[in-house]
Amino acid sequence: MKLSSYLDPKLIFTNLEVETKEEAIKLLIEKSAQEDKKIASMKKEILKSVLERENEISTAMGQGIAIPHARIEGLDDFIIIIGLLKNPVRCQVAALHKEDDVKMVILLVSEVLRNKRMLKVMSGIMKIALKNPKVLEEIKNSSNANVLFDFIKNAEVEIDGKIVAEDVQSPDLMPVHPKDTLEEVAKRLIMEDRTGLPVVEEGRFLGEITERELIEFGMPKYISVMQDLNFLTVGEPFEEYLVNEKTATIEDLYRKMDVITVDRKTPIMEICFLMVNKGKTRIYVVENGKYYGMIQRSDIIKKVLHI
């Protein structure tokens, strides 16, 4: 079924004057309750559940979009409420150490066991945003609800079917380049709280660089052949790394072997099998050599188990 099939033009609101994302959520639920009896009957429960979920982790997704959501027992429906803010509100982006100016709030409410549909909607919205950034910017600044409705309708995003790799990947994760220095990569790993990053050149996936390769670079080469490290005498720990971090690149360091890739339509259970049985913390989404995104174990937790 198309994403547009779940939209009700009456539940699209524009020119909302708020100062915070929480105010936007409250106003959207209040306005929707005036238009829909089912929402009105569960207004307090919906508001409580959405705000509790929001307090756990921000649902700002980047691209000026936030997708607050909640699953509620006894709600035999799937509701999409959209609000365009008159002025953007500053929000922490989900799980990242950065902020974004949110202009569009898309509120999702569903029954407890409909997490698949909710994830498909969230994935579909972000695909639209990444594919049509200029058009999306025009929509966010529009005061016409019908323009937004038509935009989503014309995007023809399917939201039924199995959860696959492209639904849980992080498509906006910026890869590193083979010519990036040790220092540049180390900063990325620290600032983004990651253990590894994809290495990509001109859109083509080459491999990954992880914490292990950076640490290994700084270790004296003879350590690997020593039987007993109790006799190891090193002047300055990681001396070679500290001397070369600003000039040495990862070109000869990044891992090319033992890197797991899947295509965009790989089922979620196959991905989980690789992570659990093969002990992989990161899997890369690649088709015909082209890089599309990365999936971490935490993505499965956040986007599937605890959506």
C-alpha atoms as a printed R data frame, in Angstrom:
    type eleno elety resid chain resno       x       y      z
1   ATOM     1    CA   MET     A     1   0.000   0.000  0.000
2   ATOM     2    CA   LYS     A     2   1.174   3.531 -0.737
3   ATOM     3    CA   LEU     A     3   2.213   5.881  2.040
4   ATOM     4    CA   SER     A     4  -0.308   8.433  0.739
5   ATOM     5    CA   SER     A     5  -3.133   5.942  1.424
6   ATOM     6    CA   TYR     A     6  -2.651   6.501  5.151
7   ATOM     7    CA   LEU     A     7  -2.721  10.293  4.898
8   ATOM     8    CA   ASP     A     8  -5.789  12.334  5.776
9   ATOM     9    CA   PRO     A     9  -5.618  15.943  4.488
10  ATOM    10    CA   LYS     A    10  -7.534  16.995  7.625
11  ATOM    11    CA   LEU     A    11  -4.542  15.868  9.718
12  ATOM    12    CA   ILE     A    12  -2.028  18.079  7.900
13  ATOM    13    CA   PHE     A    13  -1.469  21.437  9.592
14  ATOM    14    CA   THR     A    14   0.649  24.395  8.505
15  ATOM    15    CA   ASN     A    15   2.035  27.611 10.011
16  ATOM    16    CA   LEU     A    16   2.221  26.167 13.517
17  ATOM    17    CA   GLU     A    17   3.676  28.686 15.947
18  ATOM    18    CA   VAL     A    18   5.708  26.835 18.569
19  ATOM    19    CA   GLU     A    19   9.060  27.236 20.270
20  ATOM    20    CA   THR     A    20   9.951  23.609 20.988
21  ATOM    21    CA   LYS     A    21   9.403  20.171 19.490
22  ATOM    22    CA   GLU     A    22   7.361  19.185 22.545
23  ATOM    23    CA   GLU     A    23   5.050  22.151 21.986
24  ATOM    24    CA   ALA     A    24   4.658  21.065 18.378
25  ATOM    25    CA   ILE     A    25   3.678  17.536 19.467
26  ATOM    26    CA   LYS     A    26   1.084  18.836 21.925
27  ATOM    27    CA   LEU     A    27  -0.390  21.234 19.375
28  ATOM    28    CA   LEU     A    28  -0.586  18.565 16.651
29  ATOM    29    CA   ILE     A    29  -2.435  16.164 18.952
30  ATOM    30    CA   GLU     A    30  -4.783  18.918 20.120
31  ATOM    31    CA   LYS     A    31  -5.620  19.987 16.564
32  ATOM    32    CA   SER     A    32  -6.021  16.383 15.397
33  ATOM    33    CA   ALA     A    33  -8.400  15.617 18.258
34  ATOM    34    CA   GLN     A    34 -10.672  18.351 16.936
35  ATOM    35    CA   GLU     A    35 -10.784  16.607 13.556
36  ATOM    36    CA   ASP     A    36 -10.854  12.924 14.531
37  ATOM    37    CA   LYS     A    37 -13.063  11.297 17.184
38  ATOM    38    CA   LYS     A    38 -10.753   8.342 17.755
39  ATOM    39    CA   ILE     A    39  -7.814  10.657 18.461
40  ATOM    40    CA   ALA     A    40 -10.024  12.753 20.719
41  ATOM    41    CA   SER     A    41 -11.030   9.683 22.757
42  ATOM    42    CA   MET     A    42  -7.383   8.715 23.347
43  ATOM    43    CA   LYS     A    43  -5.813  12.179 23.360
44  ATOM    44    CA   LYS     A    44  -4.264  11.986 26.829
45  ATOM    45    CA   GLU     A    45  -2.858   8.500 26.310
46  ATOM    46    CA   ILE     A    46  -1.407   9.407 22.904
47  ATOM    47    CA   LEU     A    47   0.242  12.549 24.263
48  ATOM    48    CA   LYS     A    48   1.694  10.711 27.267
49  ATOM    49    CA   SER     A    49   3.087   7.854 25.144
50  ATOM    50    CA   VAL     A    50   4.612  10.099 22.471
51  ATOM    51    CA   LEU     A    51   6.301  12.413 24.980
52  ATOM    52    CA   GLU     A    52   7.644   9.474 27.010
53  ATOM    53    CA   ARG     A    53   9.144   7.980 23.848
54  ATOM    54    CA   GLU     A    54  10.568  11.370 22.888
55  ATOM    55    CA   ASN     A    55  12.249  11.754 26.265
56  ATOM    56    CA   GLU     A    56  14.059   8.442 25.765
57  ATOM    57    CA   ILE     A    57  15.731   9.537 22.532
58  ATOM    58    CA   SER     A    58  15.138  12.420 20.161
59  ATOM    59    CA   THR     A    59  13.246  11.597 16.969
60  ATOM    60    CA   ALA     A    60  14.772  14.439 14.945
61  ATOM    61    CA   MET     A    61  16.077  12.617 11.865
62  ATOM    62    CA   GLY     A    62  18.004  15.352 10.048
63  ATOM    63    CA   GLN     A    63  16.905  17.121  6.852
64  ATOM    64    CA   GLY     A    64  14.707  19.393  9.003
65  ATOM    65    CA   ILE     A    65  12.369  16.526  9.894
66  ATOM    66    CA   ALA     A    66  11.293  15.014 13.224
67  ATOM    67    CA   ILE     A    67   9.181  11.852 13.428
68  ATOM    68    CA   PRO     A    68   7.854  11.481 16.978
69  ATOM    69    CA   HIS     A    69   5.955   8.227 17.422
70  ATOM    70    CA   ALA     A    70   4.406   5.778 19.854
71  ATOM    71    CA   ARG     A    71   2.771   2.355 19.886
72  ATOM    72    CA   ILE     A    72  -0.376   2.160 22.001
73  ATOM    73    CA   GLU     A    73  -2.252  -0.922 23.165
74  ATOM    74    CA   GLY     A    74  -5.878  -0.965 22.098
75  ATOM    75    CA   LEU     A    75  -5.464   1.520 19.251
76  ATOM    76    CA   ASP     A    76  -6.819  -0.394 16.280
77  ATOM    77    CA   ASP     A    77  -5.550   2.105 13.737
78  ATOM    78    CA   PHE     A    78  -2.506   3.658 12.147
79  ATOM    79    CA   ILE     A    79  -2.456   7.451 12.307
80  ATOM    80    CA   ILE     A    80  -0.191   9.939 10.540
81  ATOM    81    CA   ILE     A    81  -0.331  13.599 11.597
82  ATOM    82    CA   ILE     A    82   1.855  16.166  9.831
83  ATOM    83    CA   GLY     A    83   2.722  19.677 10.954
84  ATOM    84    CA   LEU     A    84   4.722  22.387  9.181
85  ATOM    85    CA   LEU     A    85   6.179  24.895 11.617
86  ATOM    86    CA   LYS     A    86   6.141  28.602 10.919
87  ATOM    87    CA   ASN     A    87   9.637  28.893 12.390
88  ATOM    88    CA   PRO     A    88  12.118  26.030 12.840
89  ATOM    89    CA   VAL     A    89  12.912  24.665 16.289
90  ATOM    90    CA   ARG     A    90  16.381  23.486 17.288
91  ATOM    91    CA   CYS     A    91  16.531  19.765 18.130
92  ATOM    92    CA   GLN     A    92  19.115  17.137 18.954
93  ATOM    93    CA   VAL     A    93  19.402  14.650 16.093
94  ATOM    94    CA   ALA     A    94  18.693  11.067 17.140
95  ATOM    95    CA   ALA     A    95  21.783   9.347 18.584
96  ATOM    96    CA   LEU     A    96  24.194  11.884 17.083
97  ATOM    97    CA   HIS     A    97  26.150  14.711 18.691
98  ATOM    98    CA   LYS     A    98  24.644  17.404 16.478
99  ATOM    99    CA   GLU     A    99  21.529  19.524 16.163
100 ATOM   100    CA   ASP     A   100  19.117  20.311 13.356
101 ATOM   101    CA   ASP     A   101  16.533  22.999 12.622
102 ATOM   102    CA   VAL     A   102  13.273  21.062 12.455
103 ATOM   103    CA   LYS     A   103  10.569  22.541 10.219
104 ATOM   104    CA   MET     A   104   8.395  19.464  9.626
105 ATOM   105    CA   VAL     A   105   6.997  17.214 12.364
106 ATOM   106    CA   ILE     A   106   5.433  13.906 11.313
107 ATOM   107    CA   LEU     A   107   3.650  12.228 14.212
108 ATOM   108    CA   LEU     A   108   2.983   8.477 13.963
109 ATOM   109    CA   VAL     A   109   0.698   6.526 16.276
110 ATOM   110    CA   SER     A   110  -0.062   2.832 15.900
111 ATOM   111    CA   GLU     A   111  -1.105  -0.342 17.691
112 ATOM   112    CA   VAL     A   112   1.703  -2.155 19.555
113 ATOM   113    CA   LEU     A   113   2.318  -4.875 16.958
114 ATOM   114    CA   ARG     A   114   2.413  -2.557 13.961
115 ATOM   115    CA   ASN     A   115   6.049  -1.577 14.352
116 ATOM   116    CA   LYS     A   116   6.780  -2.895 10.842
117 ATOM   117    CA   ARG     A   117   4.422  -0.397  9.256
118 ATOM   118    CA   MET     A   118   5.763   2.415 11.424
119 ATOM   119    CA   LEU     A   119   9.345   1.636 10.431
120 ATOM   120    CA   LYS     A   120   8.353   1.495  6.753
121 ATOM   121    CA   VAL     A   121   6.769   4.953  6.998
122 ATOM   122    CA   MET     A   122   9.837   6.421  8.721
123 ATOM   123    CA   SER     A   123  12.131   4.840  6.159
124 ATOM   124    CA   GLY     A   124   9.943   6.031  3.282
125 ATOM   125    CA   ILE     A   125   9.857   9.607  4.536
126 ATOM   126    CA   MET     A   126  13.632   9.760  4.836
127 ATOM   127    CA   LYS     A   127  14.019   8.307  1.325
128 ATOM   128    CA   ILE     A   128  11.826  11.107 -0.015
129 ATOM   129    CA   ALA     A   129  13.869  13.681  1.900
130 ATOM   130    CA   LEU     A   130  17.212  12.412  0.612
131 ATOM   131    CA   LYS     A   131  16.001  11.952 -2.954
132 ATOM   132    CA   ASN     A   132  14.264  15.329 -3.324
133 ATOM   133    CA   PRO     A   133  16.021  17.804 -0.984
134 ATOM   134    CA   LYS     A   134  15.192  20.925 -3.035
135 ATOM   135    CA   VAL     A   135  11.524  20.060 -3.437
136 ATOM   136    CA   LEU     A   136  11.301  19.108  0.227
137 ATOM   137    CA   GLU     A   137  12.714  22.497  1.203
138 ATOM   138    CA   GLU     A   138   9.950  24.192 -0.803
139 ATOM   139    CA   ILE     A   139   7.346  22.004  0.892
140 ATOM   140    CA   LYS     A   140   8.651  22.822  4.384
141 ATOM   141    CA   ASN     A   141   8.241  26.512  3.629
142 ATOM   142    CA   SER     A   142   4.768  26.094  2.129
143 ATOM   143    CA   SER     A   143   1.537  27.084  3.852
144 ATOM   144    CA   ASN     A   144  -0.581  24.837  1.641
145 ATOM   145    CA   ALA     A   145  -1.449  21.426  3.086
146 ATOM   146    CA   ASN     A   146  -2.582  20.136 -0.313
147 ATOM   147    CA   VAL     A   147   0.871  20.761 -1.789
148 ATOM   148    CA   LEU     A   148   2.415  18.539  0.875
149 ATOM   149    CA   PHE     A   149  -0.228  15.853  0.347
150 ATOM   150    CA   ASP     A   150   0.337  15.821 -3.411
151 ATOM   151    CA   PHE     A   151   4.111  15.702 -2.955
152 ATOM   152    CA   ILE     A   152   3.928  12.566 -0.801
153 ATOM   153    CA   LYS     A   153   1.297  11.023 -3.090
154 ATOM   154    CA   ASN     A   154   3.461  11.532 -6.182
155 ATOM   155    CA   ALA     A   155   6.484  10.002 -4.416
156 ATOM   156    CA   GLU     A   156   4.648   6.639 -4.514
157 ATOM   157    CA   VAL     A   157   6.407   5.172 -1.487
158 ATOM   158    CA   GLU     A   158   5.323   1.613 -0.622
159 ATOM   159    CA   ILE     A   159   5.101   0.897  3.105
160 ATOM   160    CA   ASP     A   160   3.848  -2.678  3.241
161 ATOM   161    CA   GLY     A   161   5.981  -5.782  2.862
162 ATOM   162    CA   LYS     A   162   8.988  -7.180  4.707
163 ATOM   163    CA   ILE     A   163  11.483  -5.080  6.641
164 ATOM   164    CA   VAL     A   164  14.676  -5.070  4.581
165 ATOM   165    CA   ALA     A   165  18.154  -3.557  4.724
166 ATOM   166    CA   GLU     A   166  17.205  -0.200  3.205
167 ATOM   167    CA   ASP     A   167  14.621   0.301  5.969
168 ATOM   168    CA   VAL     A   168  17.172   0.133  8.793
169 ATOM   169    CA   GLN     A   169  20.364   1.429  7.154
170 ATOM   170    CA   SER     A   170  21.868   4.814  7.957
171 ATOM   171    CA   PRO     A   171  21.939   6.345  4.449
172 ATOM   172    CA   ASP     A   172  23.133   9.773  5.567
173 ATOM   173    CA   LEU     A   173  26.268   8.469  7.303
174 ATOM   174    CA   MET     A   174  29.226  10.190  5.648
175 ATOM   175    CA   PRO     A   175  31.863   7.597  4.635
176 ATOM   176    CA   VAL     A   176  35.587   8.194  4.901
177 ATOM   177    CA   HIS     A   177  37.972   8.420  1.932
178 ATOM   178    CA   PRO     A   178  41.198   6.401  1.498
179 ATOM   179    CA   LYS     A   179  43.173   9.668  1.568
180 ATOM   180    CA   ASP     A   180  41.743  10.745  4.942
181 ATOM   181    CA   THR     A   181  44.373  10.959  7.662
182 ATOM   182    CA   LEU     A   182  44.520   8.948 10.875
183 ATOM   183    CA   GLU     A   183  43.614  12.072 12.811
184 ATOM   184    CA   GLU     A   184  40.548  12.794 10.677
185 ATOM   185    CA   VAL     A   185  39.242   9.259 11.053
186 ATOM   186    CA   ALA     A   186  39.969   9.129 14.790
187 ATOM   187    CA   LYS     A   187  37.984  12.341 15.299
188 ATOM   188    CA   ARG     A   188  35.039  10.878 13.390
189 ATOM   189    CA   LEU     A   189  35.041   7.718 15.488
190 ATOM   190    CA   ILE     A   190  35.106   9.761 18.697
191 ATOM   191    CA   MET     A   191  32.609  12.471 17.773
192 ATOM   192    CA   GLU     A   192  30.091  10.069 16.240
193 ATOM   193    CA   ASP     A   193  30.594   7.362 18.869
194 ATOM   194    CA   ARG     A   194  31.312   4.637 16.286
195 ATOM   195    CA   THR     A   195  33.689   1.691 16.208
196 ATOM   196    CA   GLY     A   196  34.092   1.605 12.432
197 ATOM   197    CA   LEU     A   197  33.315   3.536  9.262
198 ATOM   198    CA   PRO     A   198  32.867   2.627  5.580
199 ATOM   199    CA   VAL     A   199  35.643   3.549  3.178
200 ATOM   200    CA   VAL     A   200  34.191   4.853 -0.087
201 ATOM   201    CA   GLU     A   201  35.714   6.483 -3.169
202 ATOM   202    CA   GLU     A   202  33.513   8.077 -5.842
203 ATOM   203    CA   GLY     A   203  30.509   6.152 -4.556
204 ATOM   204    CA   ARG     A   204  32.208   2.752 -4.665
205 ATOM   205    CA   PHE     A   205  32.554   0.717 -1.489
206 ATOM   206    CA   LEU     A   206  36.172  -0.269 -0.749
207 ATOM   207    CA   GLY     A   207  36.100  -1.631  2.805
208 ATOM   208    CA   GLU     A   208  36.026  -0.365  6.375
209 ATOM   209    CA   ILE     A   209  38.346   1.314  8.856
210 ATOM   210    CA   THR     A   210  37.879   0.459 12.526
211 ATOM   211    CA   GLU     A   211  39.341   1.280 15.919
212 ATOM   212    CA   ARG     A   212  41.475  -1.858 15.649
213 ATOM   213    CA   GLU     A   213  43.451  -0.638 12.616
214 ATOM   214    CA   LEU     A   214  44.208   2.712 14.261
215 ATOM   215    CA   ILE     A   215  45.404   1.055 17.466
216 ATOM   216    CA   GLU     A   216  47.443  -1.495 15.555
217 ATOM   217    CA   PHE     A   217  49.175   1.263 13.559
218 ATOM   218    CA   GLY     A   218  50.500   2.785 16.776
219 ATOM   219    CA   MET     A   219  51.910  -0.447 18.185
220 ATOM   220    CA   PRO     A   220  55.597  -1.306 17.660
221 ATOM   221    CA   LYS     A   221  55.857  -3.824 14.816
222 ATOM   222    CA   TYR     A   222  57.991  -6.301 16.787
223 ATOM   223    CA   ILE     A   223  55.295  -6.842 19.444
224 ATOM   224    CA   SER     A   224  53.531  -9.420 17.286
225 ATOM   225    CA   VAL     A   225  56.526 -11.804 17.459
226 ATOM   226    CA   MET     A   226  57.276 -11.386 21.163
227 ATOM   227    CA   GLN     A   227  56.451 -14.294 23.473
228 ATOM   228    CA   ASP     A   228  56.437 -12.295 26.684
229 ATOM   229    CA   LEU     A   229  55.428  -8.636 26.872
230 ATOM   230    CA   ASN     A   230  56.733  -8.308 30.443
231 ATOM   231    CA   PHE     A   231  60.143  -7.425 28.989
232 ATOM   232    CA   LEU     A   232  58.726  -4.819 26.625
233 ATOM   233    CA   THR     A   233  60.371  -1.423 26.973
234 ATOM   234    CA   VAL     A   234  58.805   1.378 25.001
235 ATOM   235    CA   GLY     A   235  59.754   5.009 25.348
236 ATOM   236    CA   GLU     A   236  56.622   6.908 24.360
237 ATOM   237    CA   PRO     A   237  53.501   4.716 23.946
238 ATOM   238    CA   PHE     A   238  52.107   4.913 20.384
239 ATOM   239    CA   GLU     A   239  55.003   7.116 19.326
240 ATOM   240    CA   GLU     A   240  54.665   6.252 15.630
241 ATOM   241    CA   TYR     A   241  50.969   7.110 15.645
242 ATOM   242    CA   LEU     A   242  51.440  10.433 17.406
243 ATOM   243    CA   VAL     A   243  54.191  11.466 14.995
244 ATOM   244    CA   ASN     A   244  52.249  10.515 11.855
245 ATOM   245    CA   GLU     A   245  48.568  11.072 12.702
246 ATOM   246    CA   LYS     A   246  48.301  14.331 10.730
247 ATOM   247    CA   THR     A   247  50.009  13.041  7.574
248 ATOM   248    CA   ALA     A   248  49.558   9.262  7.340
249 ATOM   249    CA   THR     A   249  46.399   8.202  5.486
250 ATOM   250    CA   ILE     A   250  44.250   5.116  5.945
251 ATOM   251    CA   GLU     A   251  44.859   4.005  2.345
252 ATOM   252    CA   ASP     A   252  47.031   1.059  3.361
253 ATOM   253    CA   LEU     A   253  45.283   0.429  6.666
254 ATOM   254    CA   TYR     A   254  41.596  -0.032  5.973
255 ATOM   255    CA   ARG     A   255  40.134  -3.522  6.018
256 ATOM   256    CA   LYS     A   256  39.228  -5.041  2.641
257 ATOM   257    CA   MET     A   257  38.649  -8.646  3.736
258 ATOM   258    CA   ASP     A   258  36.155 -10.071  6.225
259 ATOM   259    CA   VAL     A   259  33.715  -7.215  5.604
260 ATOM   260    CA   ILE     A   260  30.072  -8.279  5.289
261 ATOM   261    CA   THR     A   261  27.866  -6.610  2.668
262 ATOM   262    CA   VAL     A   262  24.207  -7.120  1.756
263 ATOM   263    CA   ASP     A   263  21.963  -5.623 -0.908
264 ATOM   264    CA   ARG     A   264  19.119  -3.199 -0.201
265 ATOM   265    CA   LYS     A   265  16.399  -5.869 -0.263
266 ATOM   266    CA   THR     A   266  18.064  -8.307  2.159
267 ATOM   267    CA   PRO     A   267  15.456  -9.356  4.783
268 ATOM   268    CA   ILE     A   268  15.974  -8.126  8.326
269 ATOM   269    CA   MET     A   269  16.199 -11.686  9.712
270 ATOM   270    CA   GLU     A   270  19.109 -12.497  7.416
271 ATOM   271    CA   ILE     A   271  20.889  -9.376  8.655
272 ATOM   272    CA   CYS     A   272  20.237 -10.340 12.284
273 ATOM   273    CA   PHE     A   273  21.550 -13.860 11.590
274 ATOM   274    CA   LEU     A   274  24.820 -12.422 10.260
275 ATOM   275    CA   MET     A   275  25.163 -10.162 13.287
276 ATOM   276    CA   VAL     A   276  24.392 -12.835 15.863
277 ATOM   277    CA   ASN     A   277  25.941 -15.967 14.331
278 ATOM   278    CA   LYS     A   278  28.887 -14.289 12.600
279 ATOM   279    CA   GLY     A   279  29.538 -11.836 15.425
280 ATOM   280    CA   LYS     A   280  29.346  -8.775 13.159
281 ATOM   281    CA   THR     A   281  28.631  -5.372 14.672
282 ATOM   282    CA   ARG     A   282  28.458  -3.585 11.310
283 ATOM   283    CA   ILE     A   283  27.070  -4.625  7.941
284 ATOM   284    CA   TYR     A   284  27.271  -2.505  4.794
285 ATOM   285    CA   VAL     A   285  24.543  -2.099  2.190
286 ATOM   286    CA   VAL     A   286  26.159  -2.367 -1.239
287 ATOM   287    CA   GLU     A   287  24.803  -3.098 -4.730
288 ATOM   288    CA   ASN     A   288  26.955  -3.498 -7.824
289 ATOM   289    CA   GLY     A   289  29.845  -2.004 -5.886
290 ATOM   290    CA   LYS     A   290  27.895   1.160 -4.979
291 ATOM   291    CA   TYR     A   291  27.642   2.083 -1.301
292 ATOM   292    CA   TYR     A   292  24.149   2.849  0.079
293 ATOM   293    CA   GLY     A   293  24.470   2.769  3.858
294 ATOM   294    CA   MET     A   294  25.631   1.043  7.021
295 ATOM   295    CA   ILE     A   295  23.669  -1.041  9.531
296 ATOM   296    CA   GLN     A   296  24.870  -1.391 13.127
297 ATOM   297    CA   ARG     A   297  23.493  -3.620 15.856
298 ATOM   298    CA   SER     A   298  22.218  -0.478 17.527
299 ATOM   299    CA   ASP     A   299  20.133   0.269 14.415
300 ATOM   300    CA   ILE     A   300  18.282  -3.021 14.913
301 ATOM   301    CA   ILE     A   301  17.622  -2.158 18.556
302 ATOM   302    CA   LYS     A   302  16.487   1.425 17.867
303 ATOM   303    CA   LYS     A   303  14.583   0.927 14.625
304 ATOM   304    CA   VAL     A   304  13.044  -2.505 15.046
305 ATOM   305    CA   LEU     A   305  13.000  -3.689 18.668
306 ATOM   306    CA   HIS     A   306  12.467  -0.331 20.375
307 ATOM   307    CA   ILE     A   307  10.831   1.788 17.698
